[in-house]
Amino acid sequence: MLLNQMNIEKKRLLEDKKRERHWKKWGPYLADRQWGTVREDYSPDGAAWENVTHEDARSKAYRWGEEGIGGISDYKQKLCIAWAFWNGKDQIIKERLFGLTGNQGNHGEDVKELYYYLDSTPTHSYMKMLYKYPQQAFPYQQLLDENLRRGKKDLEYEILDTGIFDNDEYFDIFIEYAKNSEDDLVGRATIYNRSTEDAELTVMPTVWFRKTWFTGDEPFMPNLSLLNTRSIKAFSPKSGNYIFSFDQNPTIVFCDNETNREKLYHIGNQKKYLKDAINDFVVSGDKKHLNPKNTGTKAAAIYKLKIAAGQKAEVTFRMQHFEEENPLEIVDQIIQDKKQDADDFYGEIQSRVQDEELKMIQRQAYAGMMWTKQFYYYNVERWLEGDPGRYQPPQSRKLGRNSNWRHLQNYDIISMPDKWEYPWYAAWDLAFHCIPLARLDTEFAKDQLLVLLNDWYMHPNGQIPAYEWNFNDVNPPVHAYAVQRVYQIDKKANDGVGDQEFLERAFHKLMLNFTWWVNQKDEKGNNIFEGGFLGLDNISVFDRSHADKLFAKLEQADATSWMAMFSLNMLRISLDLCEFNLVYQHTATKFLEHFLYIAGAMNNISGENISLWNEEDQFFYDVLHPSGQQPMVMKVKSIVGIIPLFAVEPIREDLFENLPEFKKRLDFFFKEKPKLATLVSNWIHPGHDRRRLFSLLRGHRMKSVLKKMLDENEFLSPHGIRSLSKFHEKKPYYLQLNGSQFSVKYAPGESETTMFGGNSNWRGPIWFPINYLIIESLKKFDFYYGGNFSIEYPTGSGKYLTLDLIAKELSKRNISLFKKDKNGRRPIYADNEKMQHDPHFQNLILFYEYFHGDNGRGLGASHQTGWTGLVAEMIHKITKETHLSENVTTLFRS
């Protein structure tokens, strides 16, 4: 697209890519929760949740990052901005989101607030979110007590359950940001009183510096100071001056971002002006820890508002590098212009989406993905050893969590799964985030995939770090899939020109990761993999990461299938790179061989005629090898047996017809190892549009797996594919091993076990990443068959559809979770009447971690826009292919 034809936001993205202007310098880079994280944990026992609590957070200066409500910062998080509020009845001001720790919630950690990300452009030139704040005292203790009382089989107790919103005694606080330039930014809070009575609210836009001065990172102290009654100057040696101008006539107060040691640890304070001083002044009038000289490293402009019933009030500030005579004169125009830019940008992105409700859902999904970017800082060496001049961490940590990741130094903006529940990157989550992100900002998506492959992230042995609670944990190897998918999206967006540098950089590091898998997770070198937990938490009968404690070895159908998929992804990337350099046909050969040997091993483990495919049930299962006993087939009907579908790649002949070495190797396998060749789809014979199919499953096995998957009595739910067959609702699976009994029963909602903390469940609910890969795999099969392969859908219905149409139907089922049904109800909100029908709630969408396997109710983390944001990609794909005709819309409502 020519520069003069681009909308303004696309021009900003291009300027940022070329480093002509740093449009992404400021963004929503604060966490929603910094307390309770591993990075802030300096305890001897690694009890991160208890080491820094929500109660501690207002008084403790953090070491590794910052948090806030509707918070933004510069990309290095030196200077931070967020909003705080006080309803006059709480014992503390509301400057961070409240939630339960992993040990307090009956289903693990859980935020207990109502907030929604509503809009954001990729450069954050315009952003909008909503926070709902009660006018009565916030029910902190009630939420804690009731959740502690409830057990694993009870629902979580949420803030709406307390009744505090029943009479509409709350404020809707809309927070907006708009950039006039890279360093000229407007912030506004628009507060609506939803009550029938007048109500008072204290609003505090707050500015502070992240504490870096005790580490040696900041040679000179940054400083905030009062310029006049309506403005603050923020100075740091590296960033220079920023001027904050506030509207109206607030009271501006100052303190320091310093720990109140006396309150937290009962020892003398080293500093006089402390982090919690603003809270103490607002709540109780205590000025003891405020700086009377109006200077410090933390400041707030305090507005005491009285808002009439049903009316609104506004608080506005502007941040600039230089002082102006009338800085607030044009703020309305700045906000209006940038909102129009956002509408123009998404108007183009959503040009094929005709259904207005789907537009709203997709735009909120994209907004959530933009808002969940976070500055992530973690230097493991320094975390283990301690900072110079500060108290030293306990010696026990040097042999504890993450102690073998001393090389890891993270200092980047990263897409988070959920900035409250998971305010740290997770490897396989991030891979899925990047697919819808690529529709908005391909450069950011590519950078995100490369960041985990950097030397200061990836372990020298080739392992990709999982997440900060345990970098050693093993996630499914989907990084190569995401790299190849984002490459193709980017290539199409650039008129068929692929980004060779991105693909090569990623490929070479992925080679190291592939080698790590082969060396570390294939213990006997038999091409059968034991990945362990693989991010599926409690999918198995027991904790798969510790099968050795049961004196047994587990051959995993899913780990092995993921590796077959990894092999095909690397094969495809090799062939794509051959467009630039024919030497990559040799790596294509390498990964073809890996794929074929894995396929062979799945059917005959170690030559012992033990197969992960069960002929009796026509399904894939894990195989357990107890010490000194015969192997046992673990007949659990779970997504473990569906994952072999993902190892599929249709490749056009023209990609390798000019690759003599690769073609020669193909011919060799066909002639010299025919048994191995026949285990996978018949890739010798071309299918539709001269495509060859590389797949673990040939026609019969594929049909058998799909028959179970599309059976409404097993995996197929009204809203997608379940993670465990409903068959196990009436017939749980039991295992007797070494004197202990284990079981798996269908549980469509929250986890009923304590395995992995019990904060997620893979024994029945619907998970978006798995559903997305199922849909994409069906489309790939259809690419090969060209619409000439049909299967019964649903199983037993007598109706047959092509694989492409089944993929569309599954997409519709997933999308229907968020869309109003014929009764005007969104499945995600189940029986919550306020969410369903209240005009100030019903069009606000939460993107949950996973969903009830029968009724679709949202479960787990409530802002997991990361991989649940894949719904935006599903809407993009289905509207691109069908333009959402009236018939399709009718199907959504049926």
MOTAUR-V221358 format. One record per helix or strand of 3 or more residues. SS is the DSSP state (H for helix, E for strand). FROM is the first residue (numbers start at 1). TO is the last residue. If there is no record, write none. Layout:
[[SS,FROM,TO] [SS,FROM,TO]]
This chain:
[[H,3,5] [H,8,17] [H,48,51] [H,54,57] [E,69,74] [E,79,86] [E,114,120] [E,126,134] [H,140,149] [H,159,162] [E,170,181] [E,184,193] [E,199,209] [E,223,228] [E,231,236] [E,240,246] [E,251,255] [H,261,265] [H,277,284] [E,298,307] [E,312,320] [H,331,349] [H,356,371] [E,373,379] [H,380,385] [H,395,399] [E,409,415] [H,427,440] [H,442,451] [H,479,493] [H,500,520] [H,544,550] [E,552,555] [H,557,577] [H,582,603] [H,605,607] [E,622,626] [E,632,634] [H,639,641] [H,643,646] [E,648,652] [H,653,655] [H,660,672] [H,674,678] [H,688,690] [E,691,695] [H,699,709] [E,720,722] [H,727,730] [E,733,737] [E,740,744] [H,755,758] [H,768,785] [E,790,792] [E,800,802] [H,803,815] [H,827,829] [H,833,837] [H,865,868] [H,870,882] [H,886,893]]
